[in-house]
Amino acid sequence: MLKYNFERAFRARGIEKPYRFLRQSGVYSQLASKIHNNAATTMKLKTLEHLCLTLHCTPNDVMEWIPDAKDKVADDHPMTKLMRNDKIFNLTQTLNSVPLDKLERLEKIINNEIQNIQNET
């Protein structure tokens, strides 16, 4: 089953109040509630595009695929890229645990890696 899962993107972006974030970004209340409660099953492509632009991600980042037991797909099938593990990283929480005197060093490392990633494209 293919479904939306915005929780990973919210955590990665340090969004602690997803419903408020969604409402402030222009999502109507009923859909914001469904997204926040991981119950959204449909949405207009324009809305998905707006959310991806706002969260600086792609649709692949907010969708996940959970194969049915009857589905037999090879490990290298493209849909397997949408399978998610249970780990949801929280960059804000991780950064908050770093001692202040180490943050400058960490910022340099991160900026260097971001530069490397951007040069790959």
N, CA, C and O atoms as a GROMACS GRO file, in nm:
protein
  484
    1MET      N    1   0.083  -0.117   0.000
    1MET     CA    2   0.000   0.000   0.000
    1MET      C    3   0.089   0.125   0.000
    1MET      O    4   0.184   0.135   0.077
    2LEU      N    5   0.057   0.215  -0.084
    2LEU     CA    6   0.128   0.342  -0.093
    2LEU      C    7   0.051   0.443  -0.009
    2LEU      O    8  -0.071   0.456  -0.022
    3LYS      N    9   0.123   0.516   0.077
    3LYS     CA   10   0.054   0.613   0.163
    3LYS      C   11   0.144   0.732   0.191
    3LYS      O   12   0.266   0.727   0.172
    4TYR      N   13   0.081   0.839   0.236
    4TYR     CA   14   0.155   0.958   0.276
    4TYR      C   15   0.207   0.941   0.417
    4TYR      O   16   0.139   0.884   0.503
    5ASN      N   17   0.328   0.991   0.442
    5ASN     CA   18   0.383   0.993   0.577
    5ASN      C   19   0.472   1.118   0.586
    5ASN      O   20   0.590   1.115   0.549
    6PHE      N   21   0.414   1.225   0.637
    6PHE     CA   22   0.485   1.352   0.647
    6PHE      C   23   0.568   1.362   0.775
    6PHE      O   24   0.647   1.456   0.790
    7GLU      N   25   0.551   1.269   0.866
    7GLU     CA   26   0.618   1.277   0.996
    7GLU      C   27   0.770   1.289   0.982
    7GLU      O   28   0.832   1.368   1.052
    8ARG      N   29   0.828   1.211   0.894
    8ARG     CA   30   0.974   1.217   0.874
    8ARG      C   31   1.018   1.357   0.830
    8ARG      O   32   1.116   1.410   0.882
    9ALA      N   33   0.945   1.417   0.737
    9ALA     CA   34   0.981   1.550   0.688
    9ALA      C   35   0.964   1.655   0.798
    9ALA      O   36   1.047   1.745   0.811
   10PHE      N   37   0.856   1.644   0.875
   10PHE     CA   38   0.835   1.740   0.984
   10PHE      C   39   0.949   1.732   1.086
   10PHE      O   40   1.003   1.835   1.128
   11ARG      N   41   0.984   1.612   1.123
   11ARG     CA   42   1.093   1.597   1.222
   11ARG      C   43   1.226   1.644   1.166
   11ARG      O   44   1.304   1.709   1.236
   12ALA      N   45   1.252   1.611   1.041
   12ALA     CA   46   1.378   1.652   0.980
   12ALA      C   47   1.390   1.803   0.972
   12ALA      O   48   1.500   1.857   0.978
   13ARG      N   49   1.279   1.870   0.959
   13ARG     CA   50   1.278   2.016   0.949
   13ARG      C   51   1.258   2.084   1.085
   13ARG      O   52   1.249   2.206   1.093
   14GLY      N   53   1.249   2.003   1.191
   14GLY     CA   54   1.235   2.061   1.325
   14GLY      C   55   1.098   2.121   1.350
   14GLY      O   56   1.084   2.212   1.432
   15ILE      N   57   0.998   2.072   1.280
   15ILE     CA   58   0.862   2.124   1.296
   15ILE      C   59   0.794   2.048   1.409
   15ILE      O   60   0.759   1.931   1.394
   16GLU      N   61   0.777   2.114   1.520
   16GLU     CA   62   0.722   2.051   1.640
   16GLU      C   63   0.570   2.056   1.644
   16GLU      O   64   0.507   1.976   1.713
   17LYS      N   65   0.510   2.149   1.570
   17LYS     CA   66   0.364   2.162   1.567
   17LYS      C   67   0.318   2.156   1.422
   17LYS      O   68   0.291   2.259   1.360
   18PRO      N   69   0.309   2.034   1.368
   18PRO     CA   70   0.276   2.019   1.227
   18PRO      C   71   0.142   2.081   1.186
   18PRO      O   72   0.132   2.143   1.080
   19TYR      N   73   0.040   2.066   1.270
   19TYR     CA   74  -0.090   2.121   1.233
   19TYR      C   75  -0.080   2.272   1.216
   19TYR      O   76  -0.128   2.326   1.116
   20ARG      N   77  -0.017   2.340   1.309
   20ARG     CA   78   0.001   2.485   1.300
   20ARG      C   79   0.083   2.522   1.176
   20ARG      O   80   0.049   2.615   1.103
   21PHE      N   81   0.190   2.449   1.154
   21PHE     CA   82   0.274   2.472   1.036
   21PHE      C   83   0.192   2.460   0.908
   21PHE      O   84   0.200   2.544   0.819
   22LEU      N   85   0.112   2.353   0.899
   22LEU     CA   86   0.031   2.330   0.779
   22LEU      C   87  -0.070   2.442   0.758
   22LEU      O   88  -0.087   2.490   0.646
   23ARG      N   89  -0.138   2.482   0.864
   23ARG     CA   90  -0.237   2.590   0.854
   23ARG      C   91  -0.170   2.720   0.812
   23ARG      O   92  -0.223   2.793   0.728
   24GLN      N   93  -0.055   2.749   0.870
   24GLN     CA   94   0.015   2.873   0.836
   24GLN      C   95   0.068   2.871   0.692
   24GLN      O   96   0.089   2.976   0.632
   25SER      N   97   0.088   2.751   0.639
   25SER     CA   98   0.137   2.742   0.501
   25SER      C   99   0.021   2.737   0.400
   25SER      O  100   0.044   2.722   0.280
   26GLY      N  101  -0.103   2.750   0.450
   26GLY     CA  102  -0.217   2.760   0.360
   26GLY      C  103  -0.298   2.634   0.340
   26GLY      O  104  -0.390   2.633   0.257
   27VAL      N  105  -0.268   2.527   0.411
   27VAL     CA  106  -0.345   2.403   0.399
   27VAL      C  107  -0.474   2.418   0.481
   27VAL      O  108  -0.470   2.460   0.596
   28TYR      N  109  -0.587   2.381   0.421
   28TYR     CA  110  -0.713   2.396   0.492
   28TYR      C  111  -0.718   2.300   0.611
   28TYR      O  112  -0.650   2.197   0.612
   29SER      N  113  -0.799   2.334   0.712
   29SER     CA  114  -0.794   2.267   0.842
   29SER      C  115  -0.820   2.117   0.836
   29SER      O  116  -0.753   2.040   0.906
   30GLN      N  117  -0.917   2.073   0.756
   30GLN     CA  118  -0.949   1.930   0.752
   30GLN      C  119  -0.830   1.849   0.698
   30GLN      O  120  -0.796   1.745   0.754
   31LEU      N  121  -0.767   1.896   0.591
   31LEU     CA  122  -0.652   1.825   0.536
   31LEU      C  123  -0.533   1.835   0.631
   31LEU      O  124  -0.460   1.737   0.648
   32ALA      N  125  -0.513   1.951   0.692
   32ALA     CA  126  -0.404   1.967   0.788
   32ALA      C  127  -0.417   1.866   0.901
   32ALA      O  128  -0.319   1.806   0.944
   33SER      N  129  -0.540   1.847   0.949
   33SER     CA  130  -0.564   1.750   1.055
   33SER      C  131  -0.534   1.608   1.008
   33SER      O  132  -0.471   1.530   1.080
   34LYS      N  133  -0.576   1.574   0.887
   34LYS     CA  134  -0.550   1.440   0.834
   34LYS      C  135  -0.400   1.416   0.816
   34LYS      O  136  -0.350   1.309   0.849
   35ILE      N  137  -0.330   1.516   0.764
   35ILE     CA  138  -0.185   1.500   0.746
   35ILE      C  139  -0.117   1.485   0.881
   35ILE      O  140  -0.032   1.398   0.900
   36HIS      N  141  -0.156   1.569   0.975
   36HIS     CA  142  -0.097   1.565   1.110
   36HIS      C  143  -0.120   1.430   1.177
   36HIS      O  144  -0.033   1.379   1.248
   37ASN      N  145  -0.237   1.371   1.154
   37ASN     CA  146  -0.271   1.242   1.215
   37ASN      C  147  -0.235   1.123   1.127
   37ASN      O  148  -0.276   1.010   1.154
   38ASN      N  149  -0.159   1.148   1.022
   38ASN     CA  150  -0.114   1.043   0.931
   38ASN      C  151  -0.232   0.966   0.871
   38ASN      O  152  -0.225   0.844   0.853
   39ALA      N  153  -0.340   1.039   0.841
   39ALA     CA  154  -0.461   0.976   0.788
   39ALA      C  155  -0.498   1.028   0.649
   39ALA      O  156  -0.604   0.994   0.598
   40ALA      N  157  -0.412   1.108   0.588
   40ALA     CA  158  -0.441   1.161   0.454
   40ALA      C  159  -0.427   1.050   0.352
   40ALA      O  160  -0.324   0.982   0.346
   41THR      N  161  -0.531   1.031   0.271
   41THR     CA  162  -0.526   0.929   0.167
   41THR      C  163  -0.526   0.989   0.028
   41THR      O  164  -0.481   0.926  -0.068
   42THR      N  165  -0.577   1.109   0.016
   42THR     CA  166  -0.577   1.178  -0.113
   42THR      C  167  -0.547   1.326  -0.092
   42THR      O  168  -0.577   1.384   0.012
   43MET      N  169  -0.488   1.384  -0.194
   43MET     CA  170  -0.472   1.529  -0.197
   43MET      C  171  -0.442   1.570  -0.340
   43MET      O  172  -0.388   1.492  -0.419
   44LYS      N  173  -0.478   1.691  -0.371
   44LYS     CA  174  -0.451   1.742  -0.504
   44LYS      C  175  -0.301   1.750  -0.527
   44LYS      O  176  -0.225   1.777  -0.434
   45LEU      N  177  -0.261   1.728  -0.650
   45LEU     CA  178  -0.119   1.737  -0.684
   45LEU      C  179  -0.065   1.877  -0.655
   45LEU      O  180   0.050   1.891  -0.614
   46LYS      N  181  -0.146   1.978  -0.676
   46LYS     CA  182  -0.102   2.115  -0.649
   46LYS      C  183  -0.072   2.132  -0.500
   46LYS      O  184   0.024   2.201  -0.463
   47THR      N  185  -0.153   2.069  -0.413
   47THR     CA  186  -0.129   2.076  -0.268
   47THR      C  187  -0.002   2.001  -0.233
   47THR      O  188   0.078   2.049  -0.153
   48LEU      N  189   0.017   1.883  -0.292
   48LEU     CA  190   0.139   1.806  -0.267
   48LEU      C  191   0.262   1.885  -0.312
   48LEU      O  192   0.364   1.888  -0.244
   49GLU      N  193   0.251   1.948  -0.428
   49GLU     CA  194   0.361   2.030  -0.477
   49GLU      C  195   0.391   2.144  -0.380
   49GLU      O  196   0.507   2.171  -0.348
   50HIS      N  197   0.286   2.212  -0.333
   50HIS     CA  198   0.303   2.323  -0.239
   50HIS      C  199   0.373   2.275  -0.111
   50HIS      O  200   0.464   2.342  -0.062
   51LEU      N  201   0.330   2.161  -0.059
   51LEU     CA  202   0.391   2.108   0.064
   51LEU      C  203   0.537   2.070   0.041
   51LEU      O  204   0.622   2.095   0.127
   52CYS      N  205   0.566   2.010  -0.072
   52CYS     CA  206   0.704   1.971  -0.101
   52CYS      C  207   0.793   2.095  -0.117
   52CYS      O  208   0.908   2.095  -0.073
   53LEU      N  209   0.741   2.199  -0.180
   53LEU     CA  210   0.818   2.323  -0.192
   53LEU      C  211   0.840   2.385  -0.055
   53LEU      O  212   0.948   2.436  -0.026
   54THR      N  213   0.738   2.382   0.029
   54THR     CA  214   0.747   2.440   0.163
   54THR      C  215   0.843   2.361   0.251
   54THR      O  216   0.920   2.420   0.327
   55LEU      N  217   0.839   2.228   0.242
   55LEU     CA  218   0.924   2.142   0.324
   55LEU      C  219   1.061   2.116   0.260
   55LEU      O  220   1.146   2.049   0.318
   56HIS      N  221   1.081   2.170   0.141
   56HIS     CA  222   1.206   2.152   0.066
   56HIS      C  223   1.236   2.002   0.052
   56HIS      O  224   1.341   1.952   0.095
   57CYS      N  225   1.141   1.931  -0.011
   57CYS     CA  226   1.155   1.786  -0.029
   57CYS      C  227   1.088   1.745  -0.159
   57CYS      O  228   1.041   1.831  -0.234
   58THR      N  229   1.083   1.617  -0.186
   58THR     CA  230   1.015   1.564  -0.304
   58THR      C  231   0.898   1.478  -0.257
   58THR      O  232   0.890   1.442  -0.140
   59PRO      N  233   0.805   1.445  -0.348
   59PRO     CA  234   0.697   1.355  -0.309
   59PRO      C  235   0.748   1.221  -0.254
   59PRO      O  236   0.686   1.162  -0.167
   60ASN      N  237   0.862   1.174  -0.305
   60ASN     CA  238   0.920   1.049  -0.253
   60ASN      C  239   0.953   1.059  -0.105
   60ASN      O  240   0.951   0.959  -0.034
   61ASP      N  241   0.984   1.180  -0.057
   61ASP     CA  242   1.019   1.198   0.083
   61ASP      C  243   0.899   1.189   0.175
   61ASP      O  244   0.914   1.161   0.294
   62VAL      N  245   0.780   1.213   0.123
   62VAL     CA  246   0.660   1.214   0.208
   62VAL      C  247   0.565   1.098   0.177
   62VAL      O  248   0.452   1.095   0.225
   63MET      N  249   0.612   1.006   0.096
   63MET     CA  250   0.532   0.887   0.068
   63MET      C  251   0.610   0.764   0.112
   63MET      O  252   0.733   0.763   0.113
   64GLU      N  253   0.536   0.662   0.149
   64GLU     CA  254   0.601   0.536   0.182
   64GLU      C  255   0.519   0.422   0.126
   64GLU      O  256   0.398   0.432   0.109
   65TRP      N  257   0.589   0.314   0.100
   65TRP     CA  258   0.524   0.196   0.045
   65TRP      C  259   0.540   0.081   0.143
   65TRP      O  260   0.651   0.047   0.184
   66ILE      N  261   0.429   0.023   0.178
   66ILE     CA  262   0.427  -0.096   0.263
   66ILE      C  263   0.366  -0.208   0.178
   66ILE      O  264   0.245  -0.210   0.156
   67PRO      N  265   0.449  -0.299   0.130
   67PRO     CA  266   0.396  -0.402   0.040
   67PRO      C  267   0.299  -0.495   0.113
   67PRO      O  268   0.319  -0.531   0.229
   68ASP      N  269   0.194  -0.532   0.041
   68ASP     CA  270   0.102  -0.633   0.094
   68ASP      C  271   0.175  -0.767   0.097
   68ASP      O  272   0.270  -0.789   0.022
   69ALA      N  273   0.130  -0.855   0.184
   69ALA     CA  274   0.195  -0.986   0.197
   69ALA      C  275   0.196  -1.060   0.065
   69ALA      O  276   0.288  -1.138   0.038
   70LYS      N  277   0.095  -1.038  -0.018
   70LYS     CA  278   0.086  -1.110  -0.146
   70LYS      C  279   0.177  -1.050  -0.254
   70LYS      O  280   0.201  -1.113  -0.356
   71ASP      N  281   0.227  -0.928  -0.230
   71ASP     CA  282   0.315  -0.864  -0.328
   71ASP      C  283   0.453  -0.928  -0.326
   71ASP      O  284   0.518  -0.936  -0.222
   72LYS      N  285   0.494  -0.972  -0.441
   72LYS     CA  286   0.628  -1.030  -0.456
   72LYS      C  287   0.706  -0.939  -0.549
   72LYS      O  288   0.683  -0.937  -0.670
   73VAL      N  289   0.799  -0.864  -0.493
   73VAL     CA  290   0.881  -0.775  -0.575
   73VAL      C  291   1.027  -0.801  -0.543
   73VAL      O  292   1.063  -0.835  -0.431
   74ALA      N  293   1.110  -0.785  -0.644
   74ALA     CA  294   1.254  -0.803  -0.625
   74ALA      C  295   1.309  -0.695  -0.534
   74ALA      O  296   1.255  -0.584  -0.528
   75ASP      N  297   1.417  -0.726  -0.465
   75ASP     CA  298   1.480  -0.630  -0.374
   75ASP      C  299   1.527  -0.504  -0.446
   75ASP      O  300   1.539  -0.398  -0.384
   76ASP      N  301   1.554  -0.515  -0.575
   76ASP     CA  302   1.602  -0.399  -0.648
   76ASP      C  303   1.490  -0.325  -0.724
   76ASP      O  304   1.518  -0.239  -0.808
   77HIS      N  305   1.365  -0.360  -0.695
   77HIS     CA  306   1.252  -0.292  -0.758
   77HIS      C  307   1.250  -0.145  -0.713
   77HIS      O  308   1.274  -0.118  -0.595
   78PRO      N  309   1.222  -0.051  -0.803
   78PRO     CA  310   1.222   0.091  -0.766
   78PRO      C  311   1.129   0.126  -0.650
   78PRO      O  312   1.157   0.220  -0.575
   79MET      N  313   1.019   0.054  -0.634
   79MET     CA  314   0.926   0.084  -0.523
   79MET      C  315   0.989   0.061  -0.386
   79MET      O  316   0.946   0.121  -0.288
   80THR      N  317   1.091  -0.025  -0.379
   80THR     CA  318   1.152  -0.051  -0.249
   80THR      C  319   1.220   0.073  -0.192
   80THR      O  320   1.245   0.080  -0.071
   81LYS      N  321   1.249   0.171  -0.277
   81LYS     CA  322   1.307   0.296  -0.228
   81LYS      C  323   1.208   0.374  -0.142
   81LYS      O  324   1.247   0.461  -0.064
   82LEU      N  325   1.080   0.341  -0.155
   82LEU     CA  326   0.977   0.407  -0.076
   82LEU      C  327   0.945   0.332   0.053
   82LEU      O  328   0.860   0.375   0.131
   83MET      N  329   1.011   0.220   0.075
   83MET     CA  330   0.993   0.149   0.202
   83MET      C  331   1.074   0.223   0.308
   83MET      O  332   1.189   0.260   0.284
   84ARG      N  333   1.016   0.243   0.422
   84ARG     CA  334   1.082   0.319   0.527
   84ARG      C  335   1.111   0.228   0.646
   84ARG      O  336   1.034   0.138   0.678
   85ASN      N  337   1.223   0.254   0.709
   85ASN     CA  338   1.248   0.183   0.833
   85ASN      C  339   1.181   0.262   0.946
   85ASN      O  340   1.126   0.369   0.921
   86ASP      N  341   1.184   0.211   1.065
   86ASP     CA  342   1.116   0.276   1.176
   86ASP      C  343   1.191   0.399   1.227
   86ASP      O  344   1.136   0.478   1.304
   87LYS      N  345   1.315   0.415   1.184
   87LYS     CA  346   1.394   0.527   1.233
   87LYS      C  347   1.346   0.658   1.171
   87LYS      O  348   1.345   0.673   1.049
   88ILE      N  349   1.306   0.750   1.255
   88ILE     CA  350   1.271   0.884   1.212
   88ILE      C  351   1.371   0.976   1.280
   88ILE      O  352   1.368   0.992   1.402
   89PHE      N  353   1.459   1.037   1.201
   89PHE     CA  354   1.562   1.118   1.262
   89PHE      C  355   1.506   1.255   1.300
   89PHE      O  356   1.414   1.307   1.237
   90ASN      N  357   1.564   1.309   1.402
   90ASN     CA  358   1.523   1.440   1.450
   90ASN      C  359   1.650   1.523   1.463
   90ASN      O  360   1.717   1.521   1.566
   91LEU      N  361   1.681   1.596   1.358
   91LEU     CA  362   1.804   1.673   1.353
   91LEU      C  363   1.810   1.779   1.464
   91LEU      O  364   1.915   1.802   1.523
   92THR      N  365   1.697   1.842   1.491
   92THR     CA  366   1.694   1.945   1.596
   92THR      C  367   1.732   1.885   1.730
   92THR      O  368   1.812   1.942   1.804
   93GLN      N  369   1.675   1.771   1.762
   93GLN     CA  370   1.706   1.705   1.889
   93GLN      C  371   1.854   1.665   1.893
   93GLN      O  372   1.919   1.680   1.997
   94THR      N  373   1.906   1.616   1.783
   94THR     CA  374   2.046   1.578   1.778
   94THR      C  375   2.136   1.699   1.799
   94THR      O  376   2.231   1.694   1.878
   95LEU      N  377   2.105   1.807   1.730
   95LEU     CA  378   2.186   1.929   1.745
   95LEU      C  379   2.177   1.986   1.886
   95LEU      O  380   2.276   2.039   1.938
   96ASN      N  381   2.061   1.975   1.948
   96ASN     CA  382   2.046   2.026   2.085
   96ASN      C  383   2.131   1.948   2.185
   96ASN      O  384   2.159   1.997   2.294
   97SER      N  385   2.171   1.827   2.149
   97SER     CA  386   2.251   1.748   2.241
   97SER      C  387   2.402   1.775   2.227
   97SER      O  388   2.481   1.728   2.308
   98VAL      N  389   2.441   1.851   2.124
   98VAL     CA  390   2.582   1.882   2.102
   98VAL      C  391   2.623   1.998   2.193
   98VAL      O  392   2.554   2.100   2.198
   99PRO      N  393   2.734   1.982   2.264
   99PRO     CA  394   2.781   2.093   2.349
   99PRO      C  395   2.805   2.219   2.266
   99PRO      O  396   2.850   2.212   2.152
  100LEU      N  397   2.775   2.333   2.325
  100LEU     CA  398   2.786   2.460   2.253
  100LEU      C  399   2.924   2.483   2.195
  100LEU      O  400   2.938   2.537   2.086
  101ASP      N  401   3.028   2.443   2.268
  101ASP     CA  402   3.163   2.468   2.219
  101ASP      C  403   3.199   2.381   2.098
  101ASP      O  404   3.303   2.402   2.036
  102LYS      N  405   3.116   2.285   2.064
  102LYS     CA  406   3.141   2.198   1.948
  102LYS      C  407   3.053   2.235   1.828
  102LYS      O  408   3.074   2.183   1.719
  103LEU      N  409   2.956   2.324   1.847
  103LEU     CA  410   2.864   2.356   1.739
  103LEU      C  411   2.931   2.424   1.620
  103LEU      O  412   2.894   2.397   1.506
  104GLU      N  413   3.028   2.510   1.644
  104GLU     CA  414   3.095   2.578   1.534
  104GLU      C  415   3.166   2.476   1.444
  104GLU      O  416   3.160   2.486   1.322
  105ARG      N  417   3.231   2.380   1.506
  105ARG     CA  418   3.299   2.275   1.429
  105ARG      C  419   3.198   2.193   1.349
  105ARG      O  420   3.220   2.162   1.232
  106LEU      N  421   3.087   2.160   1.414
  106LEU     CA  422   2.983   2.082   1.348
  106LEU      C  423   2.922   2.161   1.231
  106LEU      O  424   2.894   2.104   1.126
  107GLU      N  425   2.902   2.290   1.249
  107GLU     CA  426   2.848   2.373   1.142
  107GLU      C  427   2.941   2.373   1.021
  107GLU      O  428   2.894   2.366   0.907
  108LYS      N  429   3.071   2.380   1.043
  108LYS     CA  430   3.167   2.376   0.932
  108LYS      C  431   3.160   2.243   0.858
  108LYS      O  432   3.164   2.239   0.735
  109ILE      N  433   3.148   2.134   0.933
  109ILE     CA  434   3.138   2.002   0.872
  109ILE      C  435   3.010   1.991   0.788
  109ILE      O  436   3.013   1.942   0.675
  110ILE      N  437   2.900   2.038   0.845
  110ILE     CA  438   2.772   2.031   0.774
  110ILE      C  439   2.776   2.116   0.648
  110ILE      O  440   2.736   2.071   0.541
  111ASN      N  441   2.825   2.238   0.659
  111ASN     CA  442   2.832   2.325   0.542
  111ASN      C  443   2.921   2.265   0.433
  111ASN      O  444   2.890   2.277   0.314
  112ASN      N  445   3.030   2.202   0.472
  112ASN     CA  446   3.118   2.136   0.377
  112ASN      C  447   3.046   2.022   0.306
  112ASN      O  448   3.058   2.006   0.185
  113GLU      N  449   2.972   1.942   0.382
  113GLU     CA  450   2.898   1.830   0.323
  113GLU      C  451   2.786   1.879   0.231
  113GLU      O  452   2.762   1.821   0.126
  114ILE      N  453   2.720   1.985   0.271
  114ILE     CA  454   2.615   2.042   0.186
  114ILE      C  455   2.676   2.088   0.054
  114ILE      O  456   2.619   2.065  -0.052
  115GLN      N  457   2.790   2.152   0.060
  115GLN     CA  458   2.861   2.196  -0.060
  115GLN      C  459   2.894   2.076  -0.149
  115GLN      O  460   2.876   2.081  -0.270
  116ASN      N  461   2.944   1.969  -0.088
  116ASN     CA  462   2.978   1.847  -0.163
  116ASN      C  463   2.855   1.788  -0.231
  116ASN      O  464   2.860   1.748  -0.347
  117ILE      N  465   2.744   1.784  -0.159
  117ILE     CA  466   2.617   1.730  -0.213
  117ILE      C  467   2.569   1.815  -0.329
  117ILE      O  468   2.528   1.762  -0.432
  118GLN      N  469   2.574   1.945  -0.313
  118GLN     CA  470   2.530   2.035  -0.420
  118GLN      C  471   2.619   2.025  -0.543
  118GLN      O  472   2.571   2.042  -0.655
  119ASN      N  473   2.746   1.997  -0.525
  119ASN     CA  474   2.837   1.982  -0.637
  119ASN      C  475   2.815   1.851  -0.712
  119ASN      O  476   2.857   1.839  -0.827
  120GLU      N  477   2.751   1.754  -0.648
  120GLU     CA  478   2.725   1.624  -0.713
  120GLU      C  479   2.618   1.636  -0.821
  120GLU      O  480   2.616   1.556  -0.915
  121THR      N  481   2.530   1.734  -0.808
  121THR     CA  482   2.419   1.743  -0.904
  121THR      C  483   2.454   1.817  -1.029
  121THR      O  484   2.369   1.831  -1.117
   0.00000   0.00000   0.00000
